[in-house]
């Protein structure tokens, strides 16, 4: 199962450090700084919806400097 996560970071947070941490996180396949209403887009993969939720709530939200996320689960591969 795949999902994309829009990530907003705290003002003054080091975006390069956060992207490096995301890229080294198990389940995170890619992470990029982007323009627009969010700061970072990450693609994640897990075997099921619970796995997706665990990556977001336990791993991504644990990274210092991350303020908020919005997850979009892919309905087709």
C-alpha distances in whole Angstrom, upper triangle without the diagonal:
4,7,11,13,17,19,23,25,29,32,33,30,30,27,27,27,24,22,23,22,18,18,19,17,14,11,12,12,15,17,20,23,23,26,26,25,23,23,20,17,14,11,8,6,5,6,6,7,10,9,8,11,13,12,14,16,17,17,17,20,22,23,26,27,23,25,22,18,16,13,11,8,7,9,9,8
4,7,10,14,16,20,22,26,29,30,27,26,23,24,24,21,19,20,19,16,15,17,15,13,10,10,10,12,14,16,19,19,22,22,22,19,20,17,13,11,7,6,5,7,9,9,9,12,10,8,11,13,11,12,16,17,16,15,18,20,21,24,24,21,22,19,16,14,10,9,6,6,8,9,8
4,7,10,13,16,19,22,25,27,24,24,21,22,22,19,17,19,18,14,15,17,15,14,10,10,10,11,12,14,17,17,19,19,18,16,17,14,10,8,6,5,6,9,11,11,9,12,11,7,10,12,10,10,14,16,15,13,15,18,18,22,21,18,19,16,12,10,7,5,4,5,9,10,10
4,7,10,13,16,20,22,24,21,21,18,19,20,16,14,17,17,13,14,16,14,15,12,10,10,9,10,11,13,13,16,15,15,12,13,10,7,6,5,6,9,12,15,14,13,15,13,10,12,14,11,10,14,16,15,12,14,17,17,20,19,16,17,14,10,8,6,5,6,8,11,13,13
4,6,10,13,16,19,21,18,18,15,17,17,14,13,15,15,11,13,15,13,14,12,10,11,10,9,11,12,12,14,14,13,10,11,8,6,5,6,8,11,13,16,16,14,15,14,10,11,13,10,8,11,14,12,9,11,14,14,16,15,12,13,10,6,6,4,6,9,11,14,16,16
4,7,10,14,16,18,16,17,13,16,17,13,12,16,15,12,14,17,16,17,15,13,14,12,10,10,10,10,11,11,9,6,7,6,5,7,9,11,14,17,20,19,17,18,17,14,14,16,13,11,13,16,14,11,12,15,14,16,14,11,11,8,5,5,6,8,11,13,17,19,19
4,6,10,13,15,12,13,11,13,14,10,10,14,13,11,13,16,14,17,15,13,15,13,10,10,9,10,12,11,10,6,6,5,6,8,11,12,16,18,22,21,19,19,18,15,14,16,13,10,12,14,13,9,10,13,11,12,10,7,8,6,5,7,9,11,14,17,20,22,22
4,7,9,12,10,12,10,13,14,11,12,15,15,13,16,18,17,20,19,16,18,16,13,12,10,10,11,11,8,5,5,7,9,11,15,16,20,22,25,24,22,22,21,18,17,18,16,13,14,16,15,11,11,13,12,12,9,6,6,5,6,9,12,14,18,20,23,26,26
4,7,8,6,9,8,11,11,9,11,14,13,12,16,18,17,20,20,17,19,17,13,13,11,12,13,13,11,8,7,8,11,13,17,18,21,23,27,26,24,24,23,20,19,19,17,14,15,16,15,11,11,12,10,9,6,4,5,7,9,12,15,18,21,23,27,29,28
4,6,5,9,9,13,13,11,13,16,15,15,19,20,19,23,23,20,23,20,17,16,14,15,15,15,13,11,10,12,15,17,20,21,25,27,30,29,27,27,26,23,22,22,20,17,17,18,17,14,12,13,11,9,5,6,5,9,12,15,18,21,24,27,30,32,32
4,6,9,10,13,14,13,15,18,18,18,21,23,22,26,26,23,25,23,19,18,15,15,15,15,14,12,11,13,17,19,23,24,28,30,34,33,30,30,29,26,25,25,23,20,21,22,20,17,16,17,14,12,8,10,9,12,15,18,21,24,27,29,33,35,35
4,6,9,12,12,12,14,16,17,18,20,22,22,26,26,23,25,23,19,18,15,16,16,17,16,15,12,14,18,20,24,25,29,31,35,34,32,32,30,28,27,27,24,22,22,23,21,18,17,17,14,12,8,11,11,15,17,20,23,26,29,31,35,36,36
4,6,9,9,8,11,13,13,14,17,18,18,22,23,20,22,19,16,15,13,15,16,17,16,14,11,12,16,17,21,22,26,27,31,31,29,29,27,25,24,23,21,19,19,20,17,15,14,14,11,8,5,8,10,13,15,18,21,24,26,29,32,34,33
4,6,5,6,9,10,11,12,15,16,17,21,22,19,20,18,14,13,11,14,16,18,17,15,11,12,15,16,20,21,25,27,31,31,30,29,27,25,25,24,21,19,20,20,18,15,15,15,11,10,8,10,12,15,17,20,22,24,27,29,32,34,33
4,5,5,6,9,10,10,12,14,15,19,19,16,17,14,11,10,8,11,13,15,15,12,8,8,12,13,16,18,22,24,28,29,27,27,25,23,23,22,19,18,19,19,17,14,14,15,11,11,8,9,12,14,15,17,19,21,24,25,29,30,29
4,5,5,6,9,10,11,13,14,18,19,16,16,13,10,9,8,12,14,17,18,15,11,10,13,13,17,18,22,24,28,29,28,28,26,23,24,23,20,19,21,21,17,15,16,16,13,13,11,12,15,17,17,20,21,23,25,26,30,31,29
4,5,5,6,9,10,11,12,16,18,15,16,14,12,12,11,15,17,20,20,16,13,12,14,14,17,18,21,24,27,28,27,27,24,22,23,22,18,18,19,18,15,13,14,14,10,10,9,11,15,17,17,20,21,24,25,27,31,32,30
4,5,5,6,9,10,11,14,15,12,14,12,9,10,10,13,16,18,17,14,11,9,12,11,14,15,19,21,24,25,24,24,21,19,19,18,15,14,16,15,12,10,11,11,7,8,7,8,11,13,13,16,17,20,22,24,27,29,27
4,5,5,6,9,10,13,14,10,11,9,6,7,8,11,14,17,17,13,10,8,9,9,12,13,17,19,23,24,23,23,21,18,19,19,15,14,17,17,13,11,13,13,10,11,11,10,14,15,14,16,17,19,20,22,25,26,25
4,5,5,6,9,12,14,11,12,10,8,10,11,15,18,20,21,17,14,12,13,11,14,15,17,20,23,25,25,24,21,20,21,19,16,16,18,17,13,12,15,14,11,12,13,13,17,18,17,19,19,22,23,24,28,28,26
4,5,5,6,10,12,10,12,11,10,12,13,16,20,22,21,18,15,12,13,11,14,14,16,18,22,23,22,22,19,17,18,16,13,13,15,14,10,9,12,10,8,10,11,11,15,16,15,18,18,21,22,23,27,28,26
4,5,5,8,9,6,9,8,7,9,11,14,18,19,19,15,13,10,10,8,10,10,13,15,19,20,19,19,16,14,15,14,10,11,13,12,9,7,10,10,8,11,12,11,14,14,13,15,15,17,18,19,23,24,22
4,6,8,9,6,7,6,6,9,12,15,19,21,21,17,15,12,11,9,10,10,12,15,19,20,20,20,17,16,17,16,12,13,16,15,12,10,14,14,12,15,15,14,18,18,16,18,17,18,19,20,23,24,21
4,6,9,7,9,9,10,13,15,19,22,24,24,21,18,15,15,12,13,12,14,15,19,21,21,20,17,16,18,16,12,14,16,14,11,11,14,13,11,14,16,15,19,19,18,20,19,21,21,22,25,26,23
4,6,6,8,10,10,14,16,19,23,24,24,20,18,15,14,11,11,10,11,12,16,17,18,17,13,13,14,12,9,11,13,11,7,8,11,11,10,13,15,14,17,17,16,18,16,18,18,20,23,24,22
4,6,8,11,12,16,19,22,25,26,26,22,21,17,16,12,12,9,9,10,13,15,15,15,11,11,13,11,8,11,13,11,8,10,13,13,13,17,19,17,20,19,17,19,17,18,17,19,22,22,20
4,6,9,11,15,18,20,24,25,24,21,20,16,14,10,9,5,5,6,10,12,12,12,9,8,11,10,7,10,12,11,9,10,14,14,14,18,19,17,20,18,16,16,14,15,14,15,18,18,16
4,6,8,11,14,17,20,21,21,17,16,12,11,7,6,4,7,9,13,14,14,15,11,10,12,12,8,10,13,12,10,9,13,14,13,16,17,15,18,17,14,15,13,14,14,15,18,18,17
4,7,11,14,16,20,21,22,18,17,13,11,7,6,5,7,10,14,16,16,17,14,12,15,15,11,13,16,16,13,13,16,17,16,19,20,18,20,19,16,17,14,15,14,14,18,17,15
4,7,11,13,16,18,19,16,14,10,8,5,5,7,10,13,17,18,19,20,17,14,17,17,13,14,17,18,14,13,16,18,16,19,18,16,19,18,15,16,14,15,15,15,19,19,16
4,7,10,13,15,16,12,10,7,6,4,7,9,12,16,19,20,20,21,18,15,17,17,14,13,17,17,14,11,14,16,14,16,15,13,16,15,13,14,13,15,16,16,20,21,19
4,6,10,13,14,11,8,5,5,6,9,12,16,19,23,24,23,24,21,19,20,21,17,16,19,20,17,14,17,18,16,17,16,14,16,16,14,15,15,16,18,18,22,22,21
4,7,10,11,9,6,4,7,9,12,15,19,22,26,26,25,26,24,21,22,22,19,17,20,21,18,15,17,19,16,16,14,13,15,15,14,15,16,17,20,20,24,25,24
4,7,9,7,6,6,7,10,13,16,20,23,27,27,25,27,25,22,23,24,21,19,22,23,21,17,19,21,18,19,16,15,16,15,14,14,16,16,19,20,23,24,23
4,7,7,7,8,10,13,16,20,23,26,30,30,28,29,28,24,25,26,24,21,24,26,24,20,21,23,21,21,18,16,17,16,15,16,17,18,21,22,25,26,25
4,6,7,10,11,14,17,20,24,27,30,29,27,29,28,24,24,26,24,21,23,26,24,20,21,24,21,22,18,16,16,15,14,14,16,17,20,21,24,25,25
4,7,10,11,14,17,20,23,26,29,28,25,27,26,22,22,24,22,19,21,24,22,19,18,22,20,20,17,14,13,12,12,11,14,15,19,20,23,25,26
4,6,8,11,14,17,20,23,26,25,23,24,23,20,19,21,19,16,18,20,19,15,15,18,16,17,14,11,11,9,9,9,12,13,17,19,22,24,24
4,7,10,14,16,20,23,26,26,24,25,23,20,20,21,18,16,18,20,18,14,15,17,14,15,12,10,10,10,10,12,14,15,19,20,24,25,25
4,7,10,13,17,19,23,23,21,22,21,17,18,19,16,14,16,18,15,12,13,16,13,14,12,10,11,11,9,11,12,14,16,18,21,23,22
4,7,10,14,17,20,20,19,20,18,15,16,17,14,13,16,17,15,12,14,17,15,17,15,12,14,12,10,10,10,11,13,14,18,19,18
4,6,10,13,17,17,16,17,15,12,14,15,11,10,14,15,13,10,13,15,13,16,15,13,15,13,10,10,9,10,12,13,17,18,16
4,7,11,14,15,14,16,13,10,13,14,11,11,15,16,13,12,15,17,16,19,19,16,18,16,12,12,10,10,10,10,14,14,13
4,7,11,11,11,13,10,7,10,11,8,9,13,13,11,10,14,16,15,19,19,16,18,16,13,12,10,10,9,10,14,14,13
4,7,9,10,11,8,7,10,11,9,11,14,14,13,13,16,18,18,22,22,20,21,19,16,15,12,12,10,10,13,13,11
4,6,7,8,5,6,9,9,8,11,13,13,13,14,16,18,19,23,24,21,23,21,17,17,13,13,11,12,14,14,13
4,7,8,6,8,11,11,11,14,16,16,16,17,20,21,22,26,27,24,26,24,20,19,16,16,12,13,14,14,13
4,6,5,7,9,10,11,13,14,15,16,17,19,21,22,26,27,24,25,22,19,18,14,14,10,11,12,13,13
4,5,5,6,9,10,11,12,14,15,15,17,19,21,24,25,22,22,19,16,15,11,11,8,11,11,14,14
4,5,5,6,9,10,10,11,13,14,15,17,19,23,24,21,22,19,16,16,13,14,12,14,15,17,18
4,5,5,6,9,10,10,11,12,14,16,18,21,23,20,21,19,16,16,13,14,12,14,15,17,17
4,5,5,6,9,10,10,11,13,15,16,20,21,17,18,16,13,12,9,10,8,11,13,15,15
4,6,5,6,8,10,10,11,13,15,18,19,16,17,14,12,11,9,11,10,13,15,18,18
4,5,5,5,7,9,10,11,14,17,19,16,17,15,13,14,12,14,13,16,18,20,20
4,6,6,5,6,9,10,11,15,16,14,16,14,12,13,11,13,13,15,18,20,19
4,6,6,5,6,9,10,13,14,11,12,10,8,9,8,11,12,15,18,20,20
4,6,6,5,8,10,13,14,11,12,11,9,11,11,14,14,18,20,23,23
4,6,6,6,9,12,14,12,14,13,12,14,14,17,17,20,23,25,25
4,6,5,7,11,13,11,13,13,12,14,14,17,17,20,23,24,24
4,5,6,9,10,8,10,10,9,11,11,14,15,18,21,23,23
4,5,8,9,6,8,8,8,11,12,16,17,20,23,26,25
4,6,9,8,10,11,12,15,16,19,20,23,26,28,28
4,6,6,9,11,12,15,16,19,21,24,27,29,28
4,6,9,11,13,17,18,22,24,27,30,32,31
4,6,9,12,15,18,21,23,26,30,31,31
4,6,8,12,14,17,20,23,26,28,28
4,7,11,14,17,20,23,26,29,29
4,7,10,14,17,20,23,25,26
4,7,10,13,16,19,22,22
4,7,10,13,16,19,20
4,6,10,12,15,16
4,6,9,12,13
4,6,9,10
4,6,7
4,7
4
